[in-house]
């Protein structure tokens, strides 16, 4: 009895999916739990495994098709895989065929001894020269007795070949009359579901929120000193490197605790305050930007934050982030510095009301206690929804993040 391969139950709020790629063709053998195809939603890529062993008889939804839950994707004929064909009655068996083949005379591997008339006559010295230079002697005109190729013939051939190459190179550099211009091609490809969803949400944010951005800069000297001092012992104890992101997450949470409206969201004419801190970490992936969520980030240690962010990065590259890991969030941190960004204005991730933009760390001259010193500086940007967040609260939020990072002992002592 044939088995239908159906679209699995899609995550809540996901209405449909696109067939991204089939890994099997009709007629291919399949094994139970082997991935047959990938479905792309606006959040994640879902794998569809084979429910049984058998043969994929039919593909009902081709690549690019839009499907919904329980739609039939293909048909599998369960059972063993296709067996090899059996010789028809009266036809020679494999063994018989093999015997006949064995009895048939083999084709000669080389021509009989003796030099064909068409093969040029070479002296030992010329034969060695031709071999060293990887030349085809049939292309060289011999001037010796009976057409024998002399060393002077080889040198003349090389001179002529070099002359032809030079002429062709010069000709290629000079445009010829009537020569057509190089082709200017264009390639049109549809957006992936994720890219289309990113575009939709960014335009939505621009149209529905009153986005403003405030800037500041932070001296990361103390954070760098702490990382250098405890880097080895931290990694030995926790099995993960002590990066910058854990400091920024901790500093951001401290600022959000002081200014809860920056951690809030707009729902119609209501302001929804969240007494928890689900921090989105923007991560680049081959499919585009994704924002996995650090749930209850205020309850995580530095090591737990670093470990989860590392896992997010690996899953983003592999395309294995789950829908639950990408859903929700009360505030987002985006690190454009890893790509070399000096300064940017991040766009809100609806329905959130705030996003922190990190940038690259550059040693710059700054004035400290009346003296010019060189310090590792980073520009920070906080974009916020001015409908519910006033400039005073936004600026003070960013100043709090700056203070926590410039004196990281505050993060340890909750000051």
N, C-alpha and C positions, 0 to 999 in steps of 0.2 A: 504493500500500500504506500503510495507516494506521501511524502511529508512536506508540508508548506513551511517555508522559512518566512517568518513575519517580523515586522518592525517591533522591537521591544517597547514596553511602556516608557514613554518619554517623560523626562523630569517635569515637575510642576511648572507651569507658565510657559513651557515649550510646546508649541502647537504642531510643528512639523519639523522635518529634517530633510537634508539633501543627500542622495547617494554619492559619496565622495569617490570611492574606488572599489571595484571588485577585485579580490585576490585570486579568484577562480573563474574558469570559463565553463560554459555548458559542455558536459561530457567529461569534466575532470573528476577524478576520485577525491573524496573528502573524508576526513576523520572527525569523530565526535569531538566537540569543543575547539576545533580548528577554526580560526577566524576566516570567515567567508568574504566579508566586505566591511567598509567603514561608512558610518553615517555621520554627517556633520550638522550640528546645530549651531545656534548663534553663541553658544558657550563652549561646548566640548565636542570631541569626536568620540562616537560610540562604536565599539566593535560588535559585530553580530556573528556569534559562533554557530557552527553546525550542530544541530541537535542529535544527529546520529551519524554512524558510518554509512557510506554509500557513494552514490555518484550524483553530481549536480546535473540534473536533467534539463533544467530550463531556468533562464533568468527573466523575471517578470518586470523588474525595475532597473533600467539601465543607468549608467553613470550620469549624474546631473538631474535625475528625476527627483521631484519633491514628494515625499511620502509622509504619512501620519501613522499613529499607533495602530498596530494590527494589520496594516497593509501587507499584502503578500509580496515578498521580494524575489523568491525563487522556489523551485521545486526540487526536492532530493528524492531519489529512488534508494531506499535503504537496502542494506545487505552488503555482500562482498563487492570488491571493485571489479571492473571489467576484466575478464580473462582473455588470454591470448587466443587468436583465431585458430580453429581446428582445420587441418587440410581437408579439402573436399574429397569424397570418394573417387578413386581413380587417379587422383593427382599424386605425384611423387612425394613421399615423406621427406622430412628434414634430413634423415640419415641417408636416404637414397640420393637426394639432391647433393648432399655433401660428398657422397662417394663419386658421383659423376663429376663434381667439381674437382675432386682430387685427381680423377683420371685425366681430366683435360690438360693439355700441355700448357705450361706456364709461359707467359710472354717473356721474352728475353729482357733482362734488366739493362743491358747495354748493347750497343752495336757491335757486330763482329770485329775482331782485331783488324787493324789496318786503318789508315787515315782516309776519310771520305774526300772526294775530289773537291768539295766545296769548302773544306776547312783550310784556313790559311796555313802556310808553312812557316814555322817559327824556328829561329835558332835558339839554343839554350839560353843565351843572354837576353834575347828579346822576350822569350817566354817568362823568364823571371821578372823582367821589367813590367810586362803587361799584368802579371799577377799582383805585383806590389802596388801598382796604380789602379787596380780593379777596372781595367779597360776591356772592351769587347773587341777582340782582334778582327772580327769579321767586318768592322767599320773602318779599319785602317787599310789604306791602299799601299800595297807592297811594290817596291821598285826594283827589288833584287831579281836574280835569275829565277825564272818560272814563277814569278809573283811572290817571291820570298820577302817577308817583312824584315826590314833592316831597322837598326836602332834610330837612324836618321828619320825613317818613316814615322816612328812612334813620336819623336820630338816634334816633327812637323804637324802631326795630328793634334798634339797637345796645344801647339801654338794656335792652330785654327779654331780649336774648341774654345780656348780662352778668348779669342777675338770675337767669336759668335756670342759668347756670354756677355762680354762688355757691350757689344752693340745692342743686345736685347735689354740690358739694364738701362742704358742711356735712352733707348726708345721708350721704355716704361716711364721714365721720368719726364718726358716731353709730351704734353697733350697733343694728340693727333687731330687733324682737321676732321670735323664731323663726328668726332668721338662722343658718345653719349655720356652724360653725367652718371656718377655712381648711383645705384638704386637707393631710394629712401623708403624703406619699408616700415610698416606699422603692424603691431601685433595686438589684437584685441582679445582680452580674456575676461571672463566674468569674475566679479568679486567673490571671495569665499564668504560663507555664511558669517564667519567671525568678523571679517573685514567690513562687511555690510552692516553688521550690528554695531561695530565700533563707530562707523560713520554716522549711523542713525542716532546713537546716544550722544555723540559730540555735537551734532547739529541741534539735538533736543536741548542740551545744556545751554548752548548759546542763545536759543530762542526763549527758554523758559526762566532762566536765572539771570539776575543782575550781577554779573561777574566782575569783580575788581581784584587787583593783585597788589599786595604790599611786599616790599623787599627789605632785606637786611643782609648783613654779612657776619660770619662767625669765625673766630680764631680757634682752630682745632688743635692747637699746641698741646693742651692738657690731655685731650683724648688720645692723641698720637703717643704721648709719653706713657700713658696707662697701657695702651695696647702693646707697646714695646716691652714694658716692664713685665707684663703678665701673659704675653702671647704664648710662650712655650708651656708654662704651667697650666694655662687655661685649656690649651688644646690637649695636653696630656690628661687632664682631669675629665674633660667633657667630650673629647673625641671630635671637636669641631673648632674651627678657627674663630678667633675673636675679631669680628669685622666692625665696620662703622654703623651698619644698619641697626644693630641692637641699641646703640647709644641714641640714635635718632628716634627709634620707636619709643624708648623710655622717656626721652625729653618731650616728645609729642604728647604722650599720655599725661605727663605732669601738667603740660599747658592746657590740655583739654579738660582736666579736672578743675582747673582754675576758671576756665571760660567754657562752661558746658554748652553754650549755644553754638559753638564751632563744631561740636560733636553731634548737633541736632540735624533734623531734616524738615522739609516743608511738605505738608500733606494738605492740599487745598488751601484753606485759610487757617490751618492749624500748624503750630510748631511742635514737632515730636522730639522730646528730649530723651536721650538714651543713657541709662545708668550703667552701661557696659561699653567696652572699647574694643570693637572689631575693626582692626586696622588693615586696610587693603594695601598690598605691596605690589606696585606695578612692575611686571616682569615681561621682557621681550621674549618672543617665541617665533619659530619659523612661520606660524600662521598669523602672527600679529601680536599686539599688546594684550596681555591678560592681567587680571588683578585678583590673585588669590588672597584669601582673608585669614589674618591671624586672629582667631576667635579668643575673646577674653584676654587680650594682649597684656592687660595690666596685671594679670596673675602669672605671667610667664617670666622666667628668669632670663638673664642675658644668654645663657647657653641654649635654652629652649627656643628663644627667638631666632638665634643664629641657625640652629638645627632645622627649624621649620622653613626658614627662608631658603636655605640650601636645598631642601627637599622640593620646595616650590620651583626653584630654578631648574632642577633636574626633570621634574614632571612636565614643566612647560616645554622643554626641549624635546621630550619624548611624546608630548601630546597626550599625557595620561592624567591631567588634572580632572578631578571629578566635578560634577555640577555643583555639589554642596560646597566645595572649596572655593568656588567662584561666585557664590551667591551672598548677597548682603553687604555688610561693611558700613561703618559709620564715619570713616575718615580714610583718606588715601595718602600714601607717601610714594612719590615718583622720583627715581634717581637718574636723572639725565646725565649726571657726571660720569657714569661708566662709559658713555659714548663720547665724552669730551665736551659736553655742553657747558658754556660759561654762564649763561643766564637764559631763562625762559619764563613764560607765563603759563603754568599748567592749567588745563581745563577741568572743571568739576566733573565728577563721576556721579551722575544723578542716581538717587535723590540726595546724595550727600551735599553738605554745604561748605566743605572745606577740603583743600588738598595742598600738601606741602611739596614743593619742588626742591630737590637737592641738585647741586651742580659740581663741577670738577674742583679739586683742591689745587690751588696755585699759590706758590710762595710769592708774596707781595710785600713791598715796604709799607709799614703802618707806624703810626705814632703811638708809643706806649710810655706814659709818664714823662712826656716831653722829649722823648728820644725816638729817632727813626730806627726801627728794627725790621728784620725780615721774618714773617710769620706765615704758616700755612693757612690760607684763607679760603672760605667758600661762600659764594653768594647763595642766599636762601630766598625762596619766593613762596608766599602763601596766597593762593587764590581763594576767594570766599564769596558766598551769596549775600549780596548787600541788602536783599529783601529782609533778612532776619539778623544779619551780623553787621554791627556798626564798625566804622573804621577804628575806633578806639579799642574795641575788643580784638579785632584782627591784628592790629599792631602789637598790642600787649601779648597776644598769643605767640607771635613770632619772637618778640623780645624774650619771653619766658623760655622758649626753645633755645635761643641763643645763649641765655644765661646758664642754663643747665649743661649745655655742651662746653662752654668755656670754663665751667667749674663743675666737672662731672661728679665730684663728691656730693653735690646736691642730690644726684640721682640715687646715691647709695644711702643717704641720710634722710631722704624725703623732705628736703628743705626748699 
